[in-house]
Amino acid sequence: MSNLRIFAVNHKKISSLHIDNVCCSKIRANLRRLKLHLPHGRNYSSLPGIIGNDVKSLHSIISPPITKIRNIGIMAHIDNDSSSPYPTRERGITIQSAAVTFDWKGYRINLIDTPGHVDFTLEVERCLRVLDGAVAVFDASAGVEAQTLTVWRQADKHKIPRICFLNKMDKTGASFNYAVESIREKLKAKPLLLQLPIGEAKTFKGVVDVVNKEKLLWNLNSDDGKNFERKPLLEVSDPQLLKETTEARNALIEQVADLDDEFANLVLGEFSENFDLLPAEKLQTAIHRVTLAQTAVPVLCGSALKNKGVQPLLDAITMYLPSPEERNYEFLQWYKGDLCALAFKVLHDKQRGPLVFMRIYSGMIKPQLAIHNINGNCTERISRLLLPFADQHVEIPSLTAGNIALTVGLKHTATGDTIVSSKSSALAAARRAERKGEKKHRENNEAERLLLAGVEIPEPVFFCTIEPPSVAKQPDLDHALKCLQREDPSLKVKLDPDSGQTILCGMGELHIEIIHDRIKREYGLETYLGPLQVAYRETILNSVRATDALDRTLGDKRHLVTVELEAKPLETSSLQPVIDYAQSVTQDLSQASQEAVENGIHSACLQGPLLGSPIQDVAVTLHSLVIHPGTSTTMISACVSRCMQKALKKADKQILEPLMNLEVTVPRDYLSPVLADLAQRRGNIQEIQTRQDNKVVIGFVPLAEIMGYSTVLRTLTSGSATFALELSNYQAMNPQDQSTLLSRRSGLT
């Protein structure tokens, strides 16, 4: 999908462009070739292109009919999509999700990049929330790869209709059949072959449109893919290709008929004798229904780098993926047409301040509009409203449901926040959701989750210290980190209580490296990172009881608390302690005292006795709690926390370490040294698959053993191997490894 945006600009004269030139130089070059003159000023009524043969109403430019809108995302493995306007392009991956809007044959396409690296799972999750459909991009020589599988599962979770694009058909080793089979086997999806390639690798020159029985041929010497020929397949000129296409079309018709009853009745009733007579429009409508039902996925192919196959892909996006009104968002009924929008991305611009990308689900947004942020429980005002159109930011007077907006002026809105028209609107929606929840016997938190359209933020697995170049620059570093946290909720920043140092917590080596780079590039700060450390966790192995008493007199007031509690291992995994109360305790326990008790327990579980890591998988029962009249809740929390710490110290303790799913793709000749190296890293190999001329090693390896692995793997394989990592779970360390780790941490080794 490298040049999808560029292609769209290059092939469609855009009728309303101005204002802030952002993106990449290649788009600008294409615009210059088209000699588009970009006006200056904000006169909405005099945008270019509204007169003459290219007539477009101002309303259609700003808010096209909702049936003509497509909010789509690009889902790809690391190297299959690298056309982000951000400096991270140099890494060959798209990390921040960037939204851009363009028109194609009367349709408004809002294109949102999603990251192709596992460190940015939250970024993907957040993007999928605002998509109506997606294009899954595969390397035709590799098929389904590890991180593609991860994003595909996330799309399944959000029930997002997809089409597949087999990219790099001109690459050495490209195999259409292999890639299709890997979609069928690894993704358990049913591929609908809407195209067949004409040639593969160096001989790739075009595609066959199976639905219309036509061939599309690109000029082999053309790099921009702008010009191509579309010709019907004829018995005279293409007998073999026509035969293969007819067989593929018949198979496609049968496949769709098996999945769609309405289409099956049509085929059996009118066209059972001759599938050739079935109109292409009827087949396309049925494919659209099947795609929306997610019972199958259309498959197309091409070479995005040279724009070969991109034009029919854009056609397929408009034809088969859903419009916003074809998606069922249950929470919309609670707003009754009032404004409901999700802030899915925050970027910081030096001139304009925070830029907030929003998906509008219902209602309308206008400049100078006061909005209410449910998550932040605050009211703000939008100063300007922009449309990220092609490589411009077009200032517009309003935007309606189904669209992607870029807002200026929101100082407190963060990524993942829900935006509504007012606090009263939010309360009314909450009441409707609660009533609906009661009718369906749902839990309250389920209604709340849907209402806020929230995103589950995973716990960081890496952390390190970060230091400014001087003490005087500490406020600047604090400001930079605050801004970056607004953009990226998976980045955690905390202060070490002992050393006073700032601690960065992130999802992986690359995540922290990117943050470090951005602080230097965007905020001009040369910061220093400490050694990267793994975020371990701790648990207990047996049941223990502890008692404690706190007796203090402050001024003329006596504070007296006596506590007895029991801590025991929890059979199911839980990051937070599960708290229970003996019946004798609950009878006289006030709400304030209960909150104080739970605060004390949670506080004690933040730092375990072995490494100071968080405690998990623990159940706590409060057996006795005696509180002297007038005792403050702070003293209750302090006493409970101290008692909990006693219990944790008495128990048999266990360190838990993050275990990663690992997939290494390596040429056969280098398999042995790779396996030997993984054995030294406490790796557990599950299977070794064959992929074309390569071997794919699949297994588990502790995160602590995999730091710096990319450099070692490059050396072992002369740069020919690739690998992908994903957090599997936290597992108990064996006694020997735990003892070694504790000795190393205490400075004994």
N, C-alpha and C positions, 0 to 999 in steps of 0.2 A: 504494500500500500504506500510505498515511498512517496509517490508523486500525485496522490489522489487530489489534494487541495490544488496543487499547481495546475494539474490538468483541467480542473473545473474552471479555474480563472482563465486559462488559455483558450478554452473552447466556448465560453459563454460571455457575451458582452454584458457587463454588469451596469445596471441602470442607476444606481445611487451609491456613489463612493465619495468619501472624504474622511478627513480628520486625521487621526493619529496613525502614522505609518509604523506598523510593528513588525511584522514577521521577517521572513528570510529573503535573501537577495535574489534567489532564483525566481520567486514569484514576481518580484519587482521587475526582473529582466523580461519575463513573459508579458507583463503589463506594458512595458515599454515597446515590445515588439508589436503589440496590438494597437499602440499609439492611443491608449485611453488617457483622456485629459481629466485629471482629478481636480474638481473645483474646491474653492475655499469658502468658508462661511457656514452659517447654520440656518439658512432660509429653507425650511422644510418644503415649501411649496414650489421651489424652483430647482429641484434636483434634476440632474441631466437624465435624458432618456425617457422623459415623460411626454415628449412630443414626437411627431413623425411616425415612421413605420414601426419603430420599436416601442410602441405605446405600452406603458404599464401605469396603472393608477398608483398614486402614492400609497394608498391603503394596502394594495397587494404587495408592494415592496416591504412595507413595515410589518403588516400582519396578514400573511396569505391565508386562504381558507385552511382550516385545520386538517381537512382531508388531504391537502397538498404538502403537509409538513412531515418530514422524516427525521427523527432524532436517533442517530445511529452511532455506534462505537466501533472502533477497530480493535480486535482482540488478536494479538500476535505473540509469538515467541521472540526472544531478544532481537534477533537480526532481521526479522521479517517486516518490521515497520520502524523506520527511523527518521521520519520527516516531521519532527517537532520543531517549532521555531525557537526552542530554548537551547542554550549552549550545551546542554547534555547530549545533543546530537553527536558530538565528537566521540561519545562512548558507544555509539551504534545502537542505542536503545532510547525509547521514549519513556521518561520517568514521570514528569508532571503531566496531568491530563490537560490538554489544550483544546479549547473549543473554537471552531471556525464555522461560519455560515456561508453557503453559496447556493445559487439556483441552478437547476438542471431540468431543461425541457418543461418548464412550468411548475416544477416542484421546488420547495425550499428544503435543503438538506443541512441539518445541523450536525456537524461531524465532530466527535469527541474521541481523541486519542486515549487509549488506556495503556498503562505501563506493561512492558513485557518481562519484568524482572520480579522475582519472588519477594525481594525486600520491600516491594511497594504494593503488597496485597491490599492494604487499606485503600490506597489510591484507586485500585481497580474496583474494589467493593463500592466505593463512593460514586464512581462513574456509572457503574451498572444501575445504580438507583435512579439515574435520570435518563437512561436509554429506553427507547421503545423497541429497538431492534439492534442487531450487531452483525458485523462481517468478521468471521473467523478466518485469519490468514495463515496459510501453511506453506512451508518450504516444500516444493514438489519433490525435492530429492531426499527429504527427511521425514515427511509425513507428520504425524502427531508427535510433538515433543513434550517434555515434562511440564514446562510452564504453560504451554497451550492447554494441557489437560487440567491444570489448576484453574485457569481462567474459565474454561468450559464448565467446570463444576460450579463455579460461582454464578455463571450465567444460568445454569440449571436451577440453582437456588432461587434466583430472581425471576425465573420463568420467562426468559427473554428469547423471542424468535430469532433465528440466525440463518445466514447463508454462508457458504464456505467458498473461499477463493484460494485456488492452488497457485501460489506465486512462484516466480523463478523457473518457469517452464523452459527457459532458454539456458538454464544452468547445467553444467556437466553433471550427469547422474540423475537428472530429473526423470521421474516416472509417474505418469498420471495414474496408472492402475495401482501402483504401490501406495500412493498417497490416499487414493479413494479407499483402498482396503484397510489402511491404518485408521481412517475415520470410522469405518464400520466396526473394526475389531476393538480399538482402544477407547473410542468415545461411545460405543454401543448405540450409534446413531444410524439412521437409514438415509444414505446419500441418494439424492435425485440428480442424475447426470443431465444437466441442461445444456452442457457443452462437451465437445470432444476436442482434443488438441490436434492441430495439423502439424505433425512433426514434434520432436522432443529434443531438448538440449540444443545443440548448434543448428539443428534442422527446423526448430520451431519457427513457424511463420504466420500462424493464425489459429483460429478456432472455428469449429462447426457449431452453429446454432441448431440444436437438436429439435427444439419446439417448432421452428419455422423452416427447417431443412434448408438452411443457407450457410454459406461459408464466408467468413470475414478474414481478409488477408491484409497484413500490414507490409509496408515497404521494408525490406530487410536492412536497407541502409539508413532508415530514419531512426533517430534517437528520441524524438519527442512523441512519436505515435499518433500524430495529429491526423494524418491521412491514412485511410484504409478503404478497401473495396468490400462491398457486401453483394454477393451474387447468389442466386438460387442454385442448388445442386441439380445437375442435369445428367441423365443417363448417358448422353453423348460424350460429355467432357469429363465426368467424374463417376464412372460406373461403380467402382469399388467403394468410394467414399459415400456415395448415395446409398448403397446397400447397407453399409455399417450404420449410417445415420438412421435409416428407416428401421432397422432392428433396434437401435437404441431408443428411438421414439416410441415404438410399440411397447418396449419393456417399460419405459417411463409411464406410458398411459396405463398399463396394467398395474404398475406399482402405486400410482396415485389413486386408481380405482379401488385398490385394496384398502386404502386409508381414508377415503372420502365417499360416503354413501351417495350423496347427491350426484357426484361425478360418475360413480359406478352405474347408477340408474340411467344417466344420460348415455353412457357408452354402450351399455347392454341394450338400451331401447332403440337408439337411432344409428349407432355406428359400429355395431358388433360385427358386421360383415367386412367393413373396410375402415381401419383406423386412419388411413390417409385422408379421409373425408372430414375428420374431426377438426373443427376450426381451432387455430392456435389460441384465440382469445378464450375459448372454453377451457382449454388445458391450463392456460396461465391463471385464470380465475381459481381453478381447483388447486393449483400449486400454491397460490396465495393463502387459501384456506388451510391447507395442510401445514404450511410454514407457520402460520399463526397458532395452529393447534399444537405445534412442536412435535408432531409425529414423524417428521422427516426434515432433512435440510437440503435445499438446492445447492448444487456444486457447479462452480464456474472456474475458469483457469486463465492464466496469462502471465505477463511479465510487467509488473507495476513500474519497475525502474525505467522502462522504455515506453510506458503507457500502452502496452499491447494487452488488450482485453479489459482496459479500465472503462471504456465507453459502455460496453454491454454490462459491466458490473454496476455502473451507475443506473442503467436502465433497470437492472434486476432489483436494486435497492428500492426504487420507486414503485416497482411492480409487485414485489413479493413481501417486503417488510411492512409492518403496520404503521398507520398514522396514529397520533396520540389518542384519538377517540376510539380506536380499535383495541386499546389496552384497557384492562379492567383494574383501576386503582380504587380499592375499596374505601380508602379514607376520604375520597372526594365527596362522597355523599354527605359527610359530616359538615362540609363547608357551605353547601347550598349556593354555590356560585361565587362566594366571597373569595378574596385573594388567598391562595395557598401556593407557596413557592419554596423550593429547597436550594439553599446556598451550597453548591457542590464544589466550589473551588474559590479560594481567595489568593490573589496575587498582589504584591506590593509594587507600585510604580512610584519612582522618585518625584515625578511632577504632580501626579494626580492622587497619590495616596493609595489606600487599599482599593483594588478592583475585585468586585464580587460577581462570579458567574452564577446565574440562577436559572433553574428550570421552573417555568410557570405551569402549575398543574390546573389552576382555575383562577378566574378573576382577571384583573388587568393591573399592569404597573405603569406609572407615569413619573416623569421628573417632578421633584418637589413634593412627592407623595410621602406622607408619614406612614411608616410600617412598624409592626410589632414583632420582635424576635422572641419566639416561645422559649428557646433554650436559654438565652441570656436574660429573659424577662425584662427587656428594655425596649424603648421606642426610639427609632432613628428616622432620619429623613434622607431620601434619595435625591442627590443634587443633579445628577445627569444620568441619562439612560443611553446606552450604546448597543449597537448590533455588531458583533465581530464578523463583519462581512468580507469574505475573501481575505486580502491582506490589509484591510482597513478597519478602523473602528468608526462606524457610521452613527452619528448622533440622531436619535429618533424621538418623536413626541409621545409614543405609547407602545406597549407590546401586550399581546393577549395570550390566553391559555394555549399551551402546546409549544410555545417558543422558548428559546434560550436567550437570556438577556445578560448584559454586562452592565453592572451598576457602579456608580461613583458616589462617594460621600458617606458610605456606611463605615463608621469607625470601630464598631464593636462586634459586628457580625463575623463569625468564624465558620470554617468549613464544617458542613454537616448541620447547620442551623436551619430551622423551619421558620419561614417568614409568612406572616398573615397581616390582615389589614388593621386589626386592633386587638387589644387584650380581651374585649368583650366578645369578639368574633372567635377567638381561641377558646374562651370558656364555653361558649355555645356549642362549638364543635366537640369539645371534650364531653359535655353533657350528652350530646347525641351519641357519641362513641360509647359512653358508659351504658346508656340504655340499650344500645345494640349488643353490647357485650353481655349484659344480663340476660337478654333474650336467647343468646346463643351459648349461655353458660361458659363464657370465656373468663380467663383471669384478667384482672385489671391491668396488669403490666403488658399484656398483649395489645390491648386497646391503646395504651400509652405509646407502645413501640411503633404502632402503625401511625398514630397521630403525629409523632415527631419525626417520622421517616428517618430514624437514627441509624447509625452505623456502629457495629460492634468493633471496638478498638482493641486489637491484640496487644498482649503484654510484650514489652521489648525483650530481646534476647541478648543484646550487647550493651555495654556501657563503657564510658571512659571520661576522664576529666578534660575540661577545656579551659584554657587560660588566655586572658587578653595579653597584648604585648606590654601593657603597663597597667598599674592600678588605676590610673586616670581614665583608661579606656574601658573599665569594667561597666559603667553605665551604658556605653555604646554597645557592648556585647550583650548586656541584659535586654536592651531594646531590640537588637537583631534577633535574639532567640525568642523573644515574645512575638515578634512578627512572624517568624518561621513556624512557631507553634500554632498560630491562627490558621496558617495555610495547611499545616500537616499535624493533625491530632495524634498521629502515631509517634511523633517525636516527643519525648518526655524530658523535662529539665528539672533537676532538683539540686538542693544545696547539701553538701556533706556536713552534718552537724559537728563533726570533730575537727576537720581541717578547714572548713569554710569554703572549700573549692566547689565550683560549678560542675555538675555531673550531667553528661549527655547520655540519654538512653534511646537506642534505636533498634530497628528491625534487622540490621545486618551490617556487614563491613561497608558495603556500597552506600547504604543509607547514610551512615555517619560521615563517610567520605564526601558525599554530595553536599551534606549540610555544611561541612567544613569549607568546601569549595565556594558555596554560595555566600557564606559570611565574608569571605575574602573578596569575591567578585562584586557582590551587590551592596555590601556595607563597608568595603574598604578596610577590613580588619584582618590583620595577620595573626591569627590565633594559633595556639599550640595545643595539640591533643596528647593526652597521656596514653599509656598502653591500653589497647582494647581488651576488655575483660568480659567473660561470659556471665550472664545473669543466671546463677544457680538458684535453686529453691531448697527448702528443707521441710522435713516432716518428722513425725514420731512413730515408733513401732509398737508401743505398748500403752496401756492405760495407767494414768498416774493421778493422785489427788494431792492437793496443796491447800494450805490455809495461810491467811495473813491478816494482820490487824494494823490499822493506822490510827494513831491517837495524837492529835496536835491541837494546841490552843493558839489561836491567832487573835490578839487583842483580848477581848473578854468573851470570845466565842470558842467553844470546844467542838472539834471535828473528830468523830469516832466512827470507824467502819471496821467490821469484821467480815471476812469472806472465806468461804470454802467452795472450791470448784474441782471438777474432774475434766481432764483432757484425755482423749483417746483417738486412735487412728480412725479415719473415715474410709469406708469401703469404696465409695464413689469419689471421683476426682472433683475437688472444689477449691478455687483460689481463695475464697473467703472462709473463715471459720463458721461452722454451723452451730448456732447457739440454742441451747434448750434450758428450761428452768424447772426445778423441782416444784411440785404443787404447793408446798409450804411457802416457797419464795414468791410465787405469782400473786398470792392473795392480797398482800399489802404493798406490792411494788408499783410505784407511780410511773407515769410515762417518762418523766424527766430522769428518774433514777435508772429506769431500764436503758434509756439512751446513754447514760453515763457508764453503765456496766458494759454495754456493747462497744462503746468508744474505747474503753480500757482494754478489752479483749483484742479488738482490731489493732490497737496501738502496739500491744505486745507481740502480735503476729507479723508486724512489719519487719522485724529483725530477729532472726533465729539465733540460737546460742552457738552454733558452729562457725558460720561464715558471716553472720549478720544479714543473711538472705531472707526473703519473705517465707513465712510458714504457710503450707497448704495441706489439704486433705486432713483437717483436724476437726473433731466434734468437741464442743465444750458444754458441760452441764453445770449450772450454778446450783449447788446444793443448799447453801446457806448464805444469807446476807442480812447483817444486823447494822442498822444505821441510826446513830444518835440524832435526836431532833436538832435541826439547825445545821447539820453537816452539808457542806457544799457539794455540788455534783462534780466539781473538779477533784475533790478529795476522794470521792467514790471511784472515779475513773483511775486515779493514781493507785489506789489500793488494789483494785481489780487487776490492773495492768501488772503490778508487782507480783501479785499472786500467780497470774498466768505465766509470767517469766520463770517463777520458781518451778512450776509444774513442767515447763518445757525443759528446764535444766535437769530435772530428775529423770525424765523419760529417756529411753534408748532412742538415739537420733539417727536420721538418715539424710544424706545429701541427694537431691534429685538434679540431674543434668539434662539440658535440652538435647534431644536426639533428632537428627535430621534425616529426611528422605534424600538419598543421593542418586543421581543418574549421570553416568559418565559415558559419553559417546567417543569411542577411540578406534583408530585403525587396528586391524588384526595384529599387525607386527608389533604393536606397543602394548598389547593386552597384558602380557606377563608382568612387566615392570609396574603397571598401574595396579594390578591386583596385589602385588607384593607390597607396594606402598600403602594401600588401603588396609592391609593386614596389620601393619605397624601402627595404624591410626585407630585401632580397635573397631575397624569396620566389620559389618556383618553383611555379607553378600547374599542376596535373596535369589537372583537369577541373572543369567547373561543371555541377552537376546541378540539376534542378527538383524541388522538394518543395512540393506544394500551391501556395500563392501566394509561396513564398520561393525563393531561389536558394541552393544549397549549394556553396561554394568549397572544393575539396579540393587540398591541395598540401603542400609542404615549406617550412620557414623555419628559419634558424639560431636557436637558443635565445637567443643574445646579443641578437638583434634584436627579441625578442618580450616582453621585460620591460616591465611596465606596459601591456601591450597592451589589457587589459580597459577601462581608463579611456579610452584613445584610441578604441577601437571604440564605446564608449558615446556618446562625443561625436560621432563621425562619423555614427552611425545613430540619434541621439536615443533611445538605449537600447533599440532594437528588434532588435538582432542578438545572437547568442550564438556562442561558439566553444569548441572542444575541442582539447586538445594531448596528444600522446603521443610519447615518445622513439622515434625511428626507428633511428638509428645515429650513429656518429661519422664525420664525413667531413673530408677534407683541405681546409684553407682555401686559397683562391687566393693567389698571391704578394703581390698588392697589399693584400688584406685582412689577411694575416699581417703584412706590414710596418707597416700602420697600427696593428694591435694591439700590436706590440712597441714601436713608438714611443710609444704612449699609456702603456704600462706603465712605460717608462723615463723618462717625464716630458718627452719631447721635443715632445709635442703637447698 
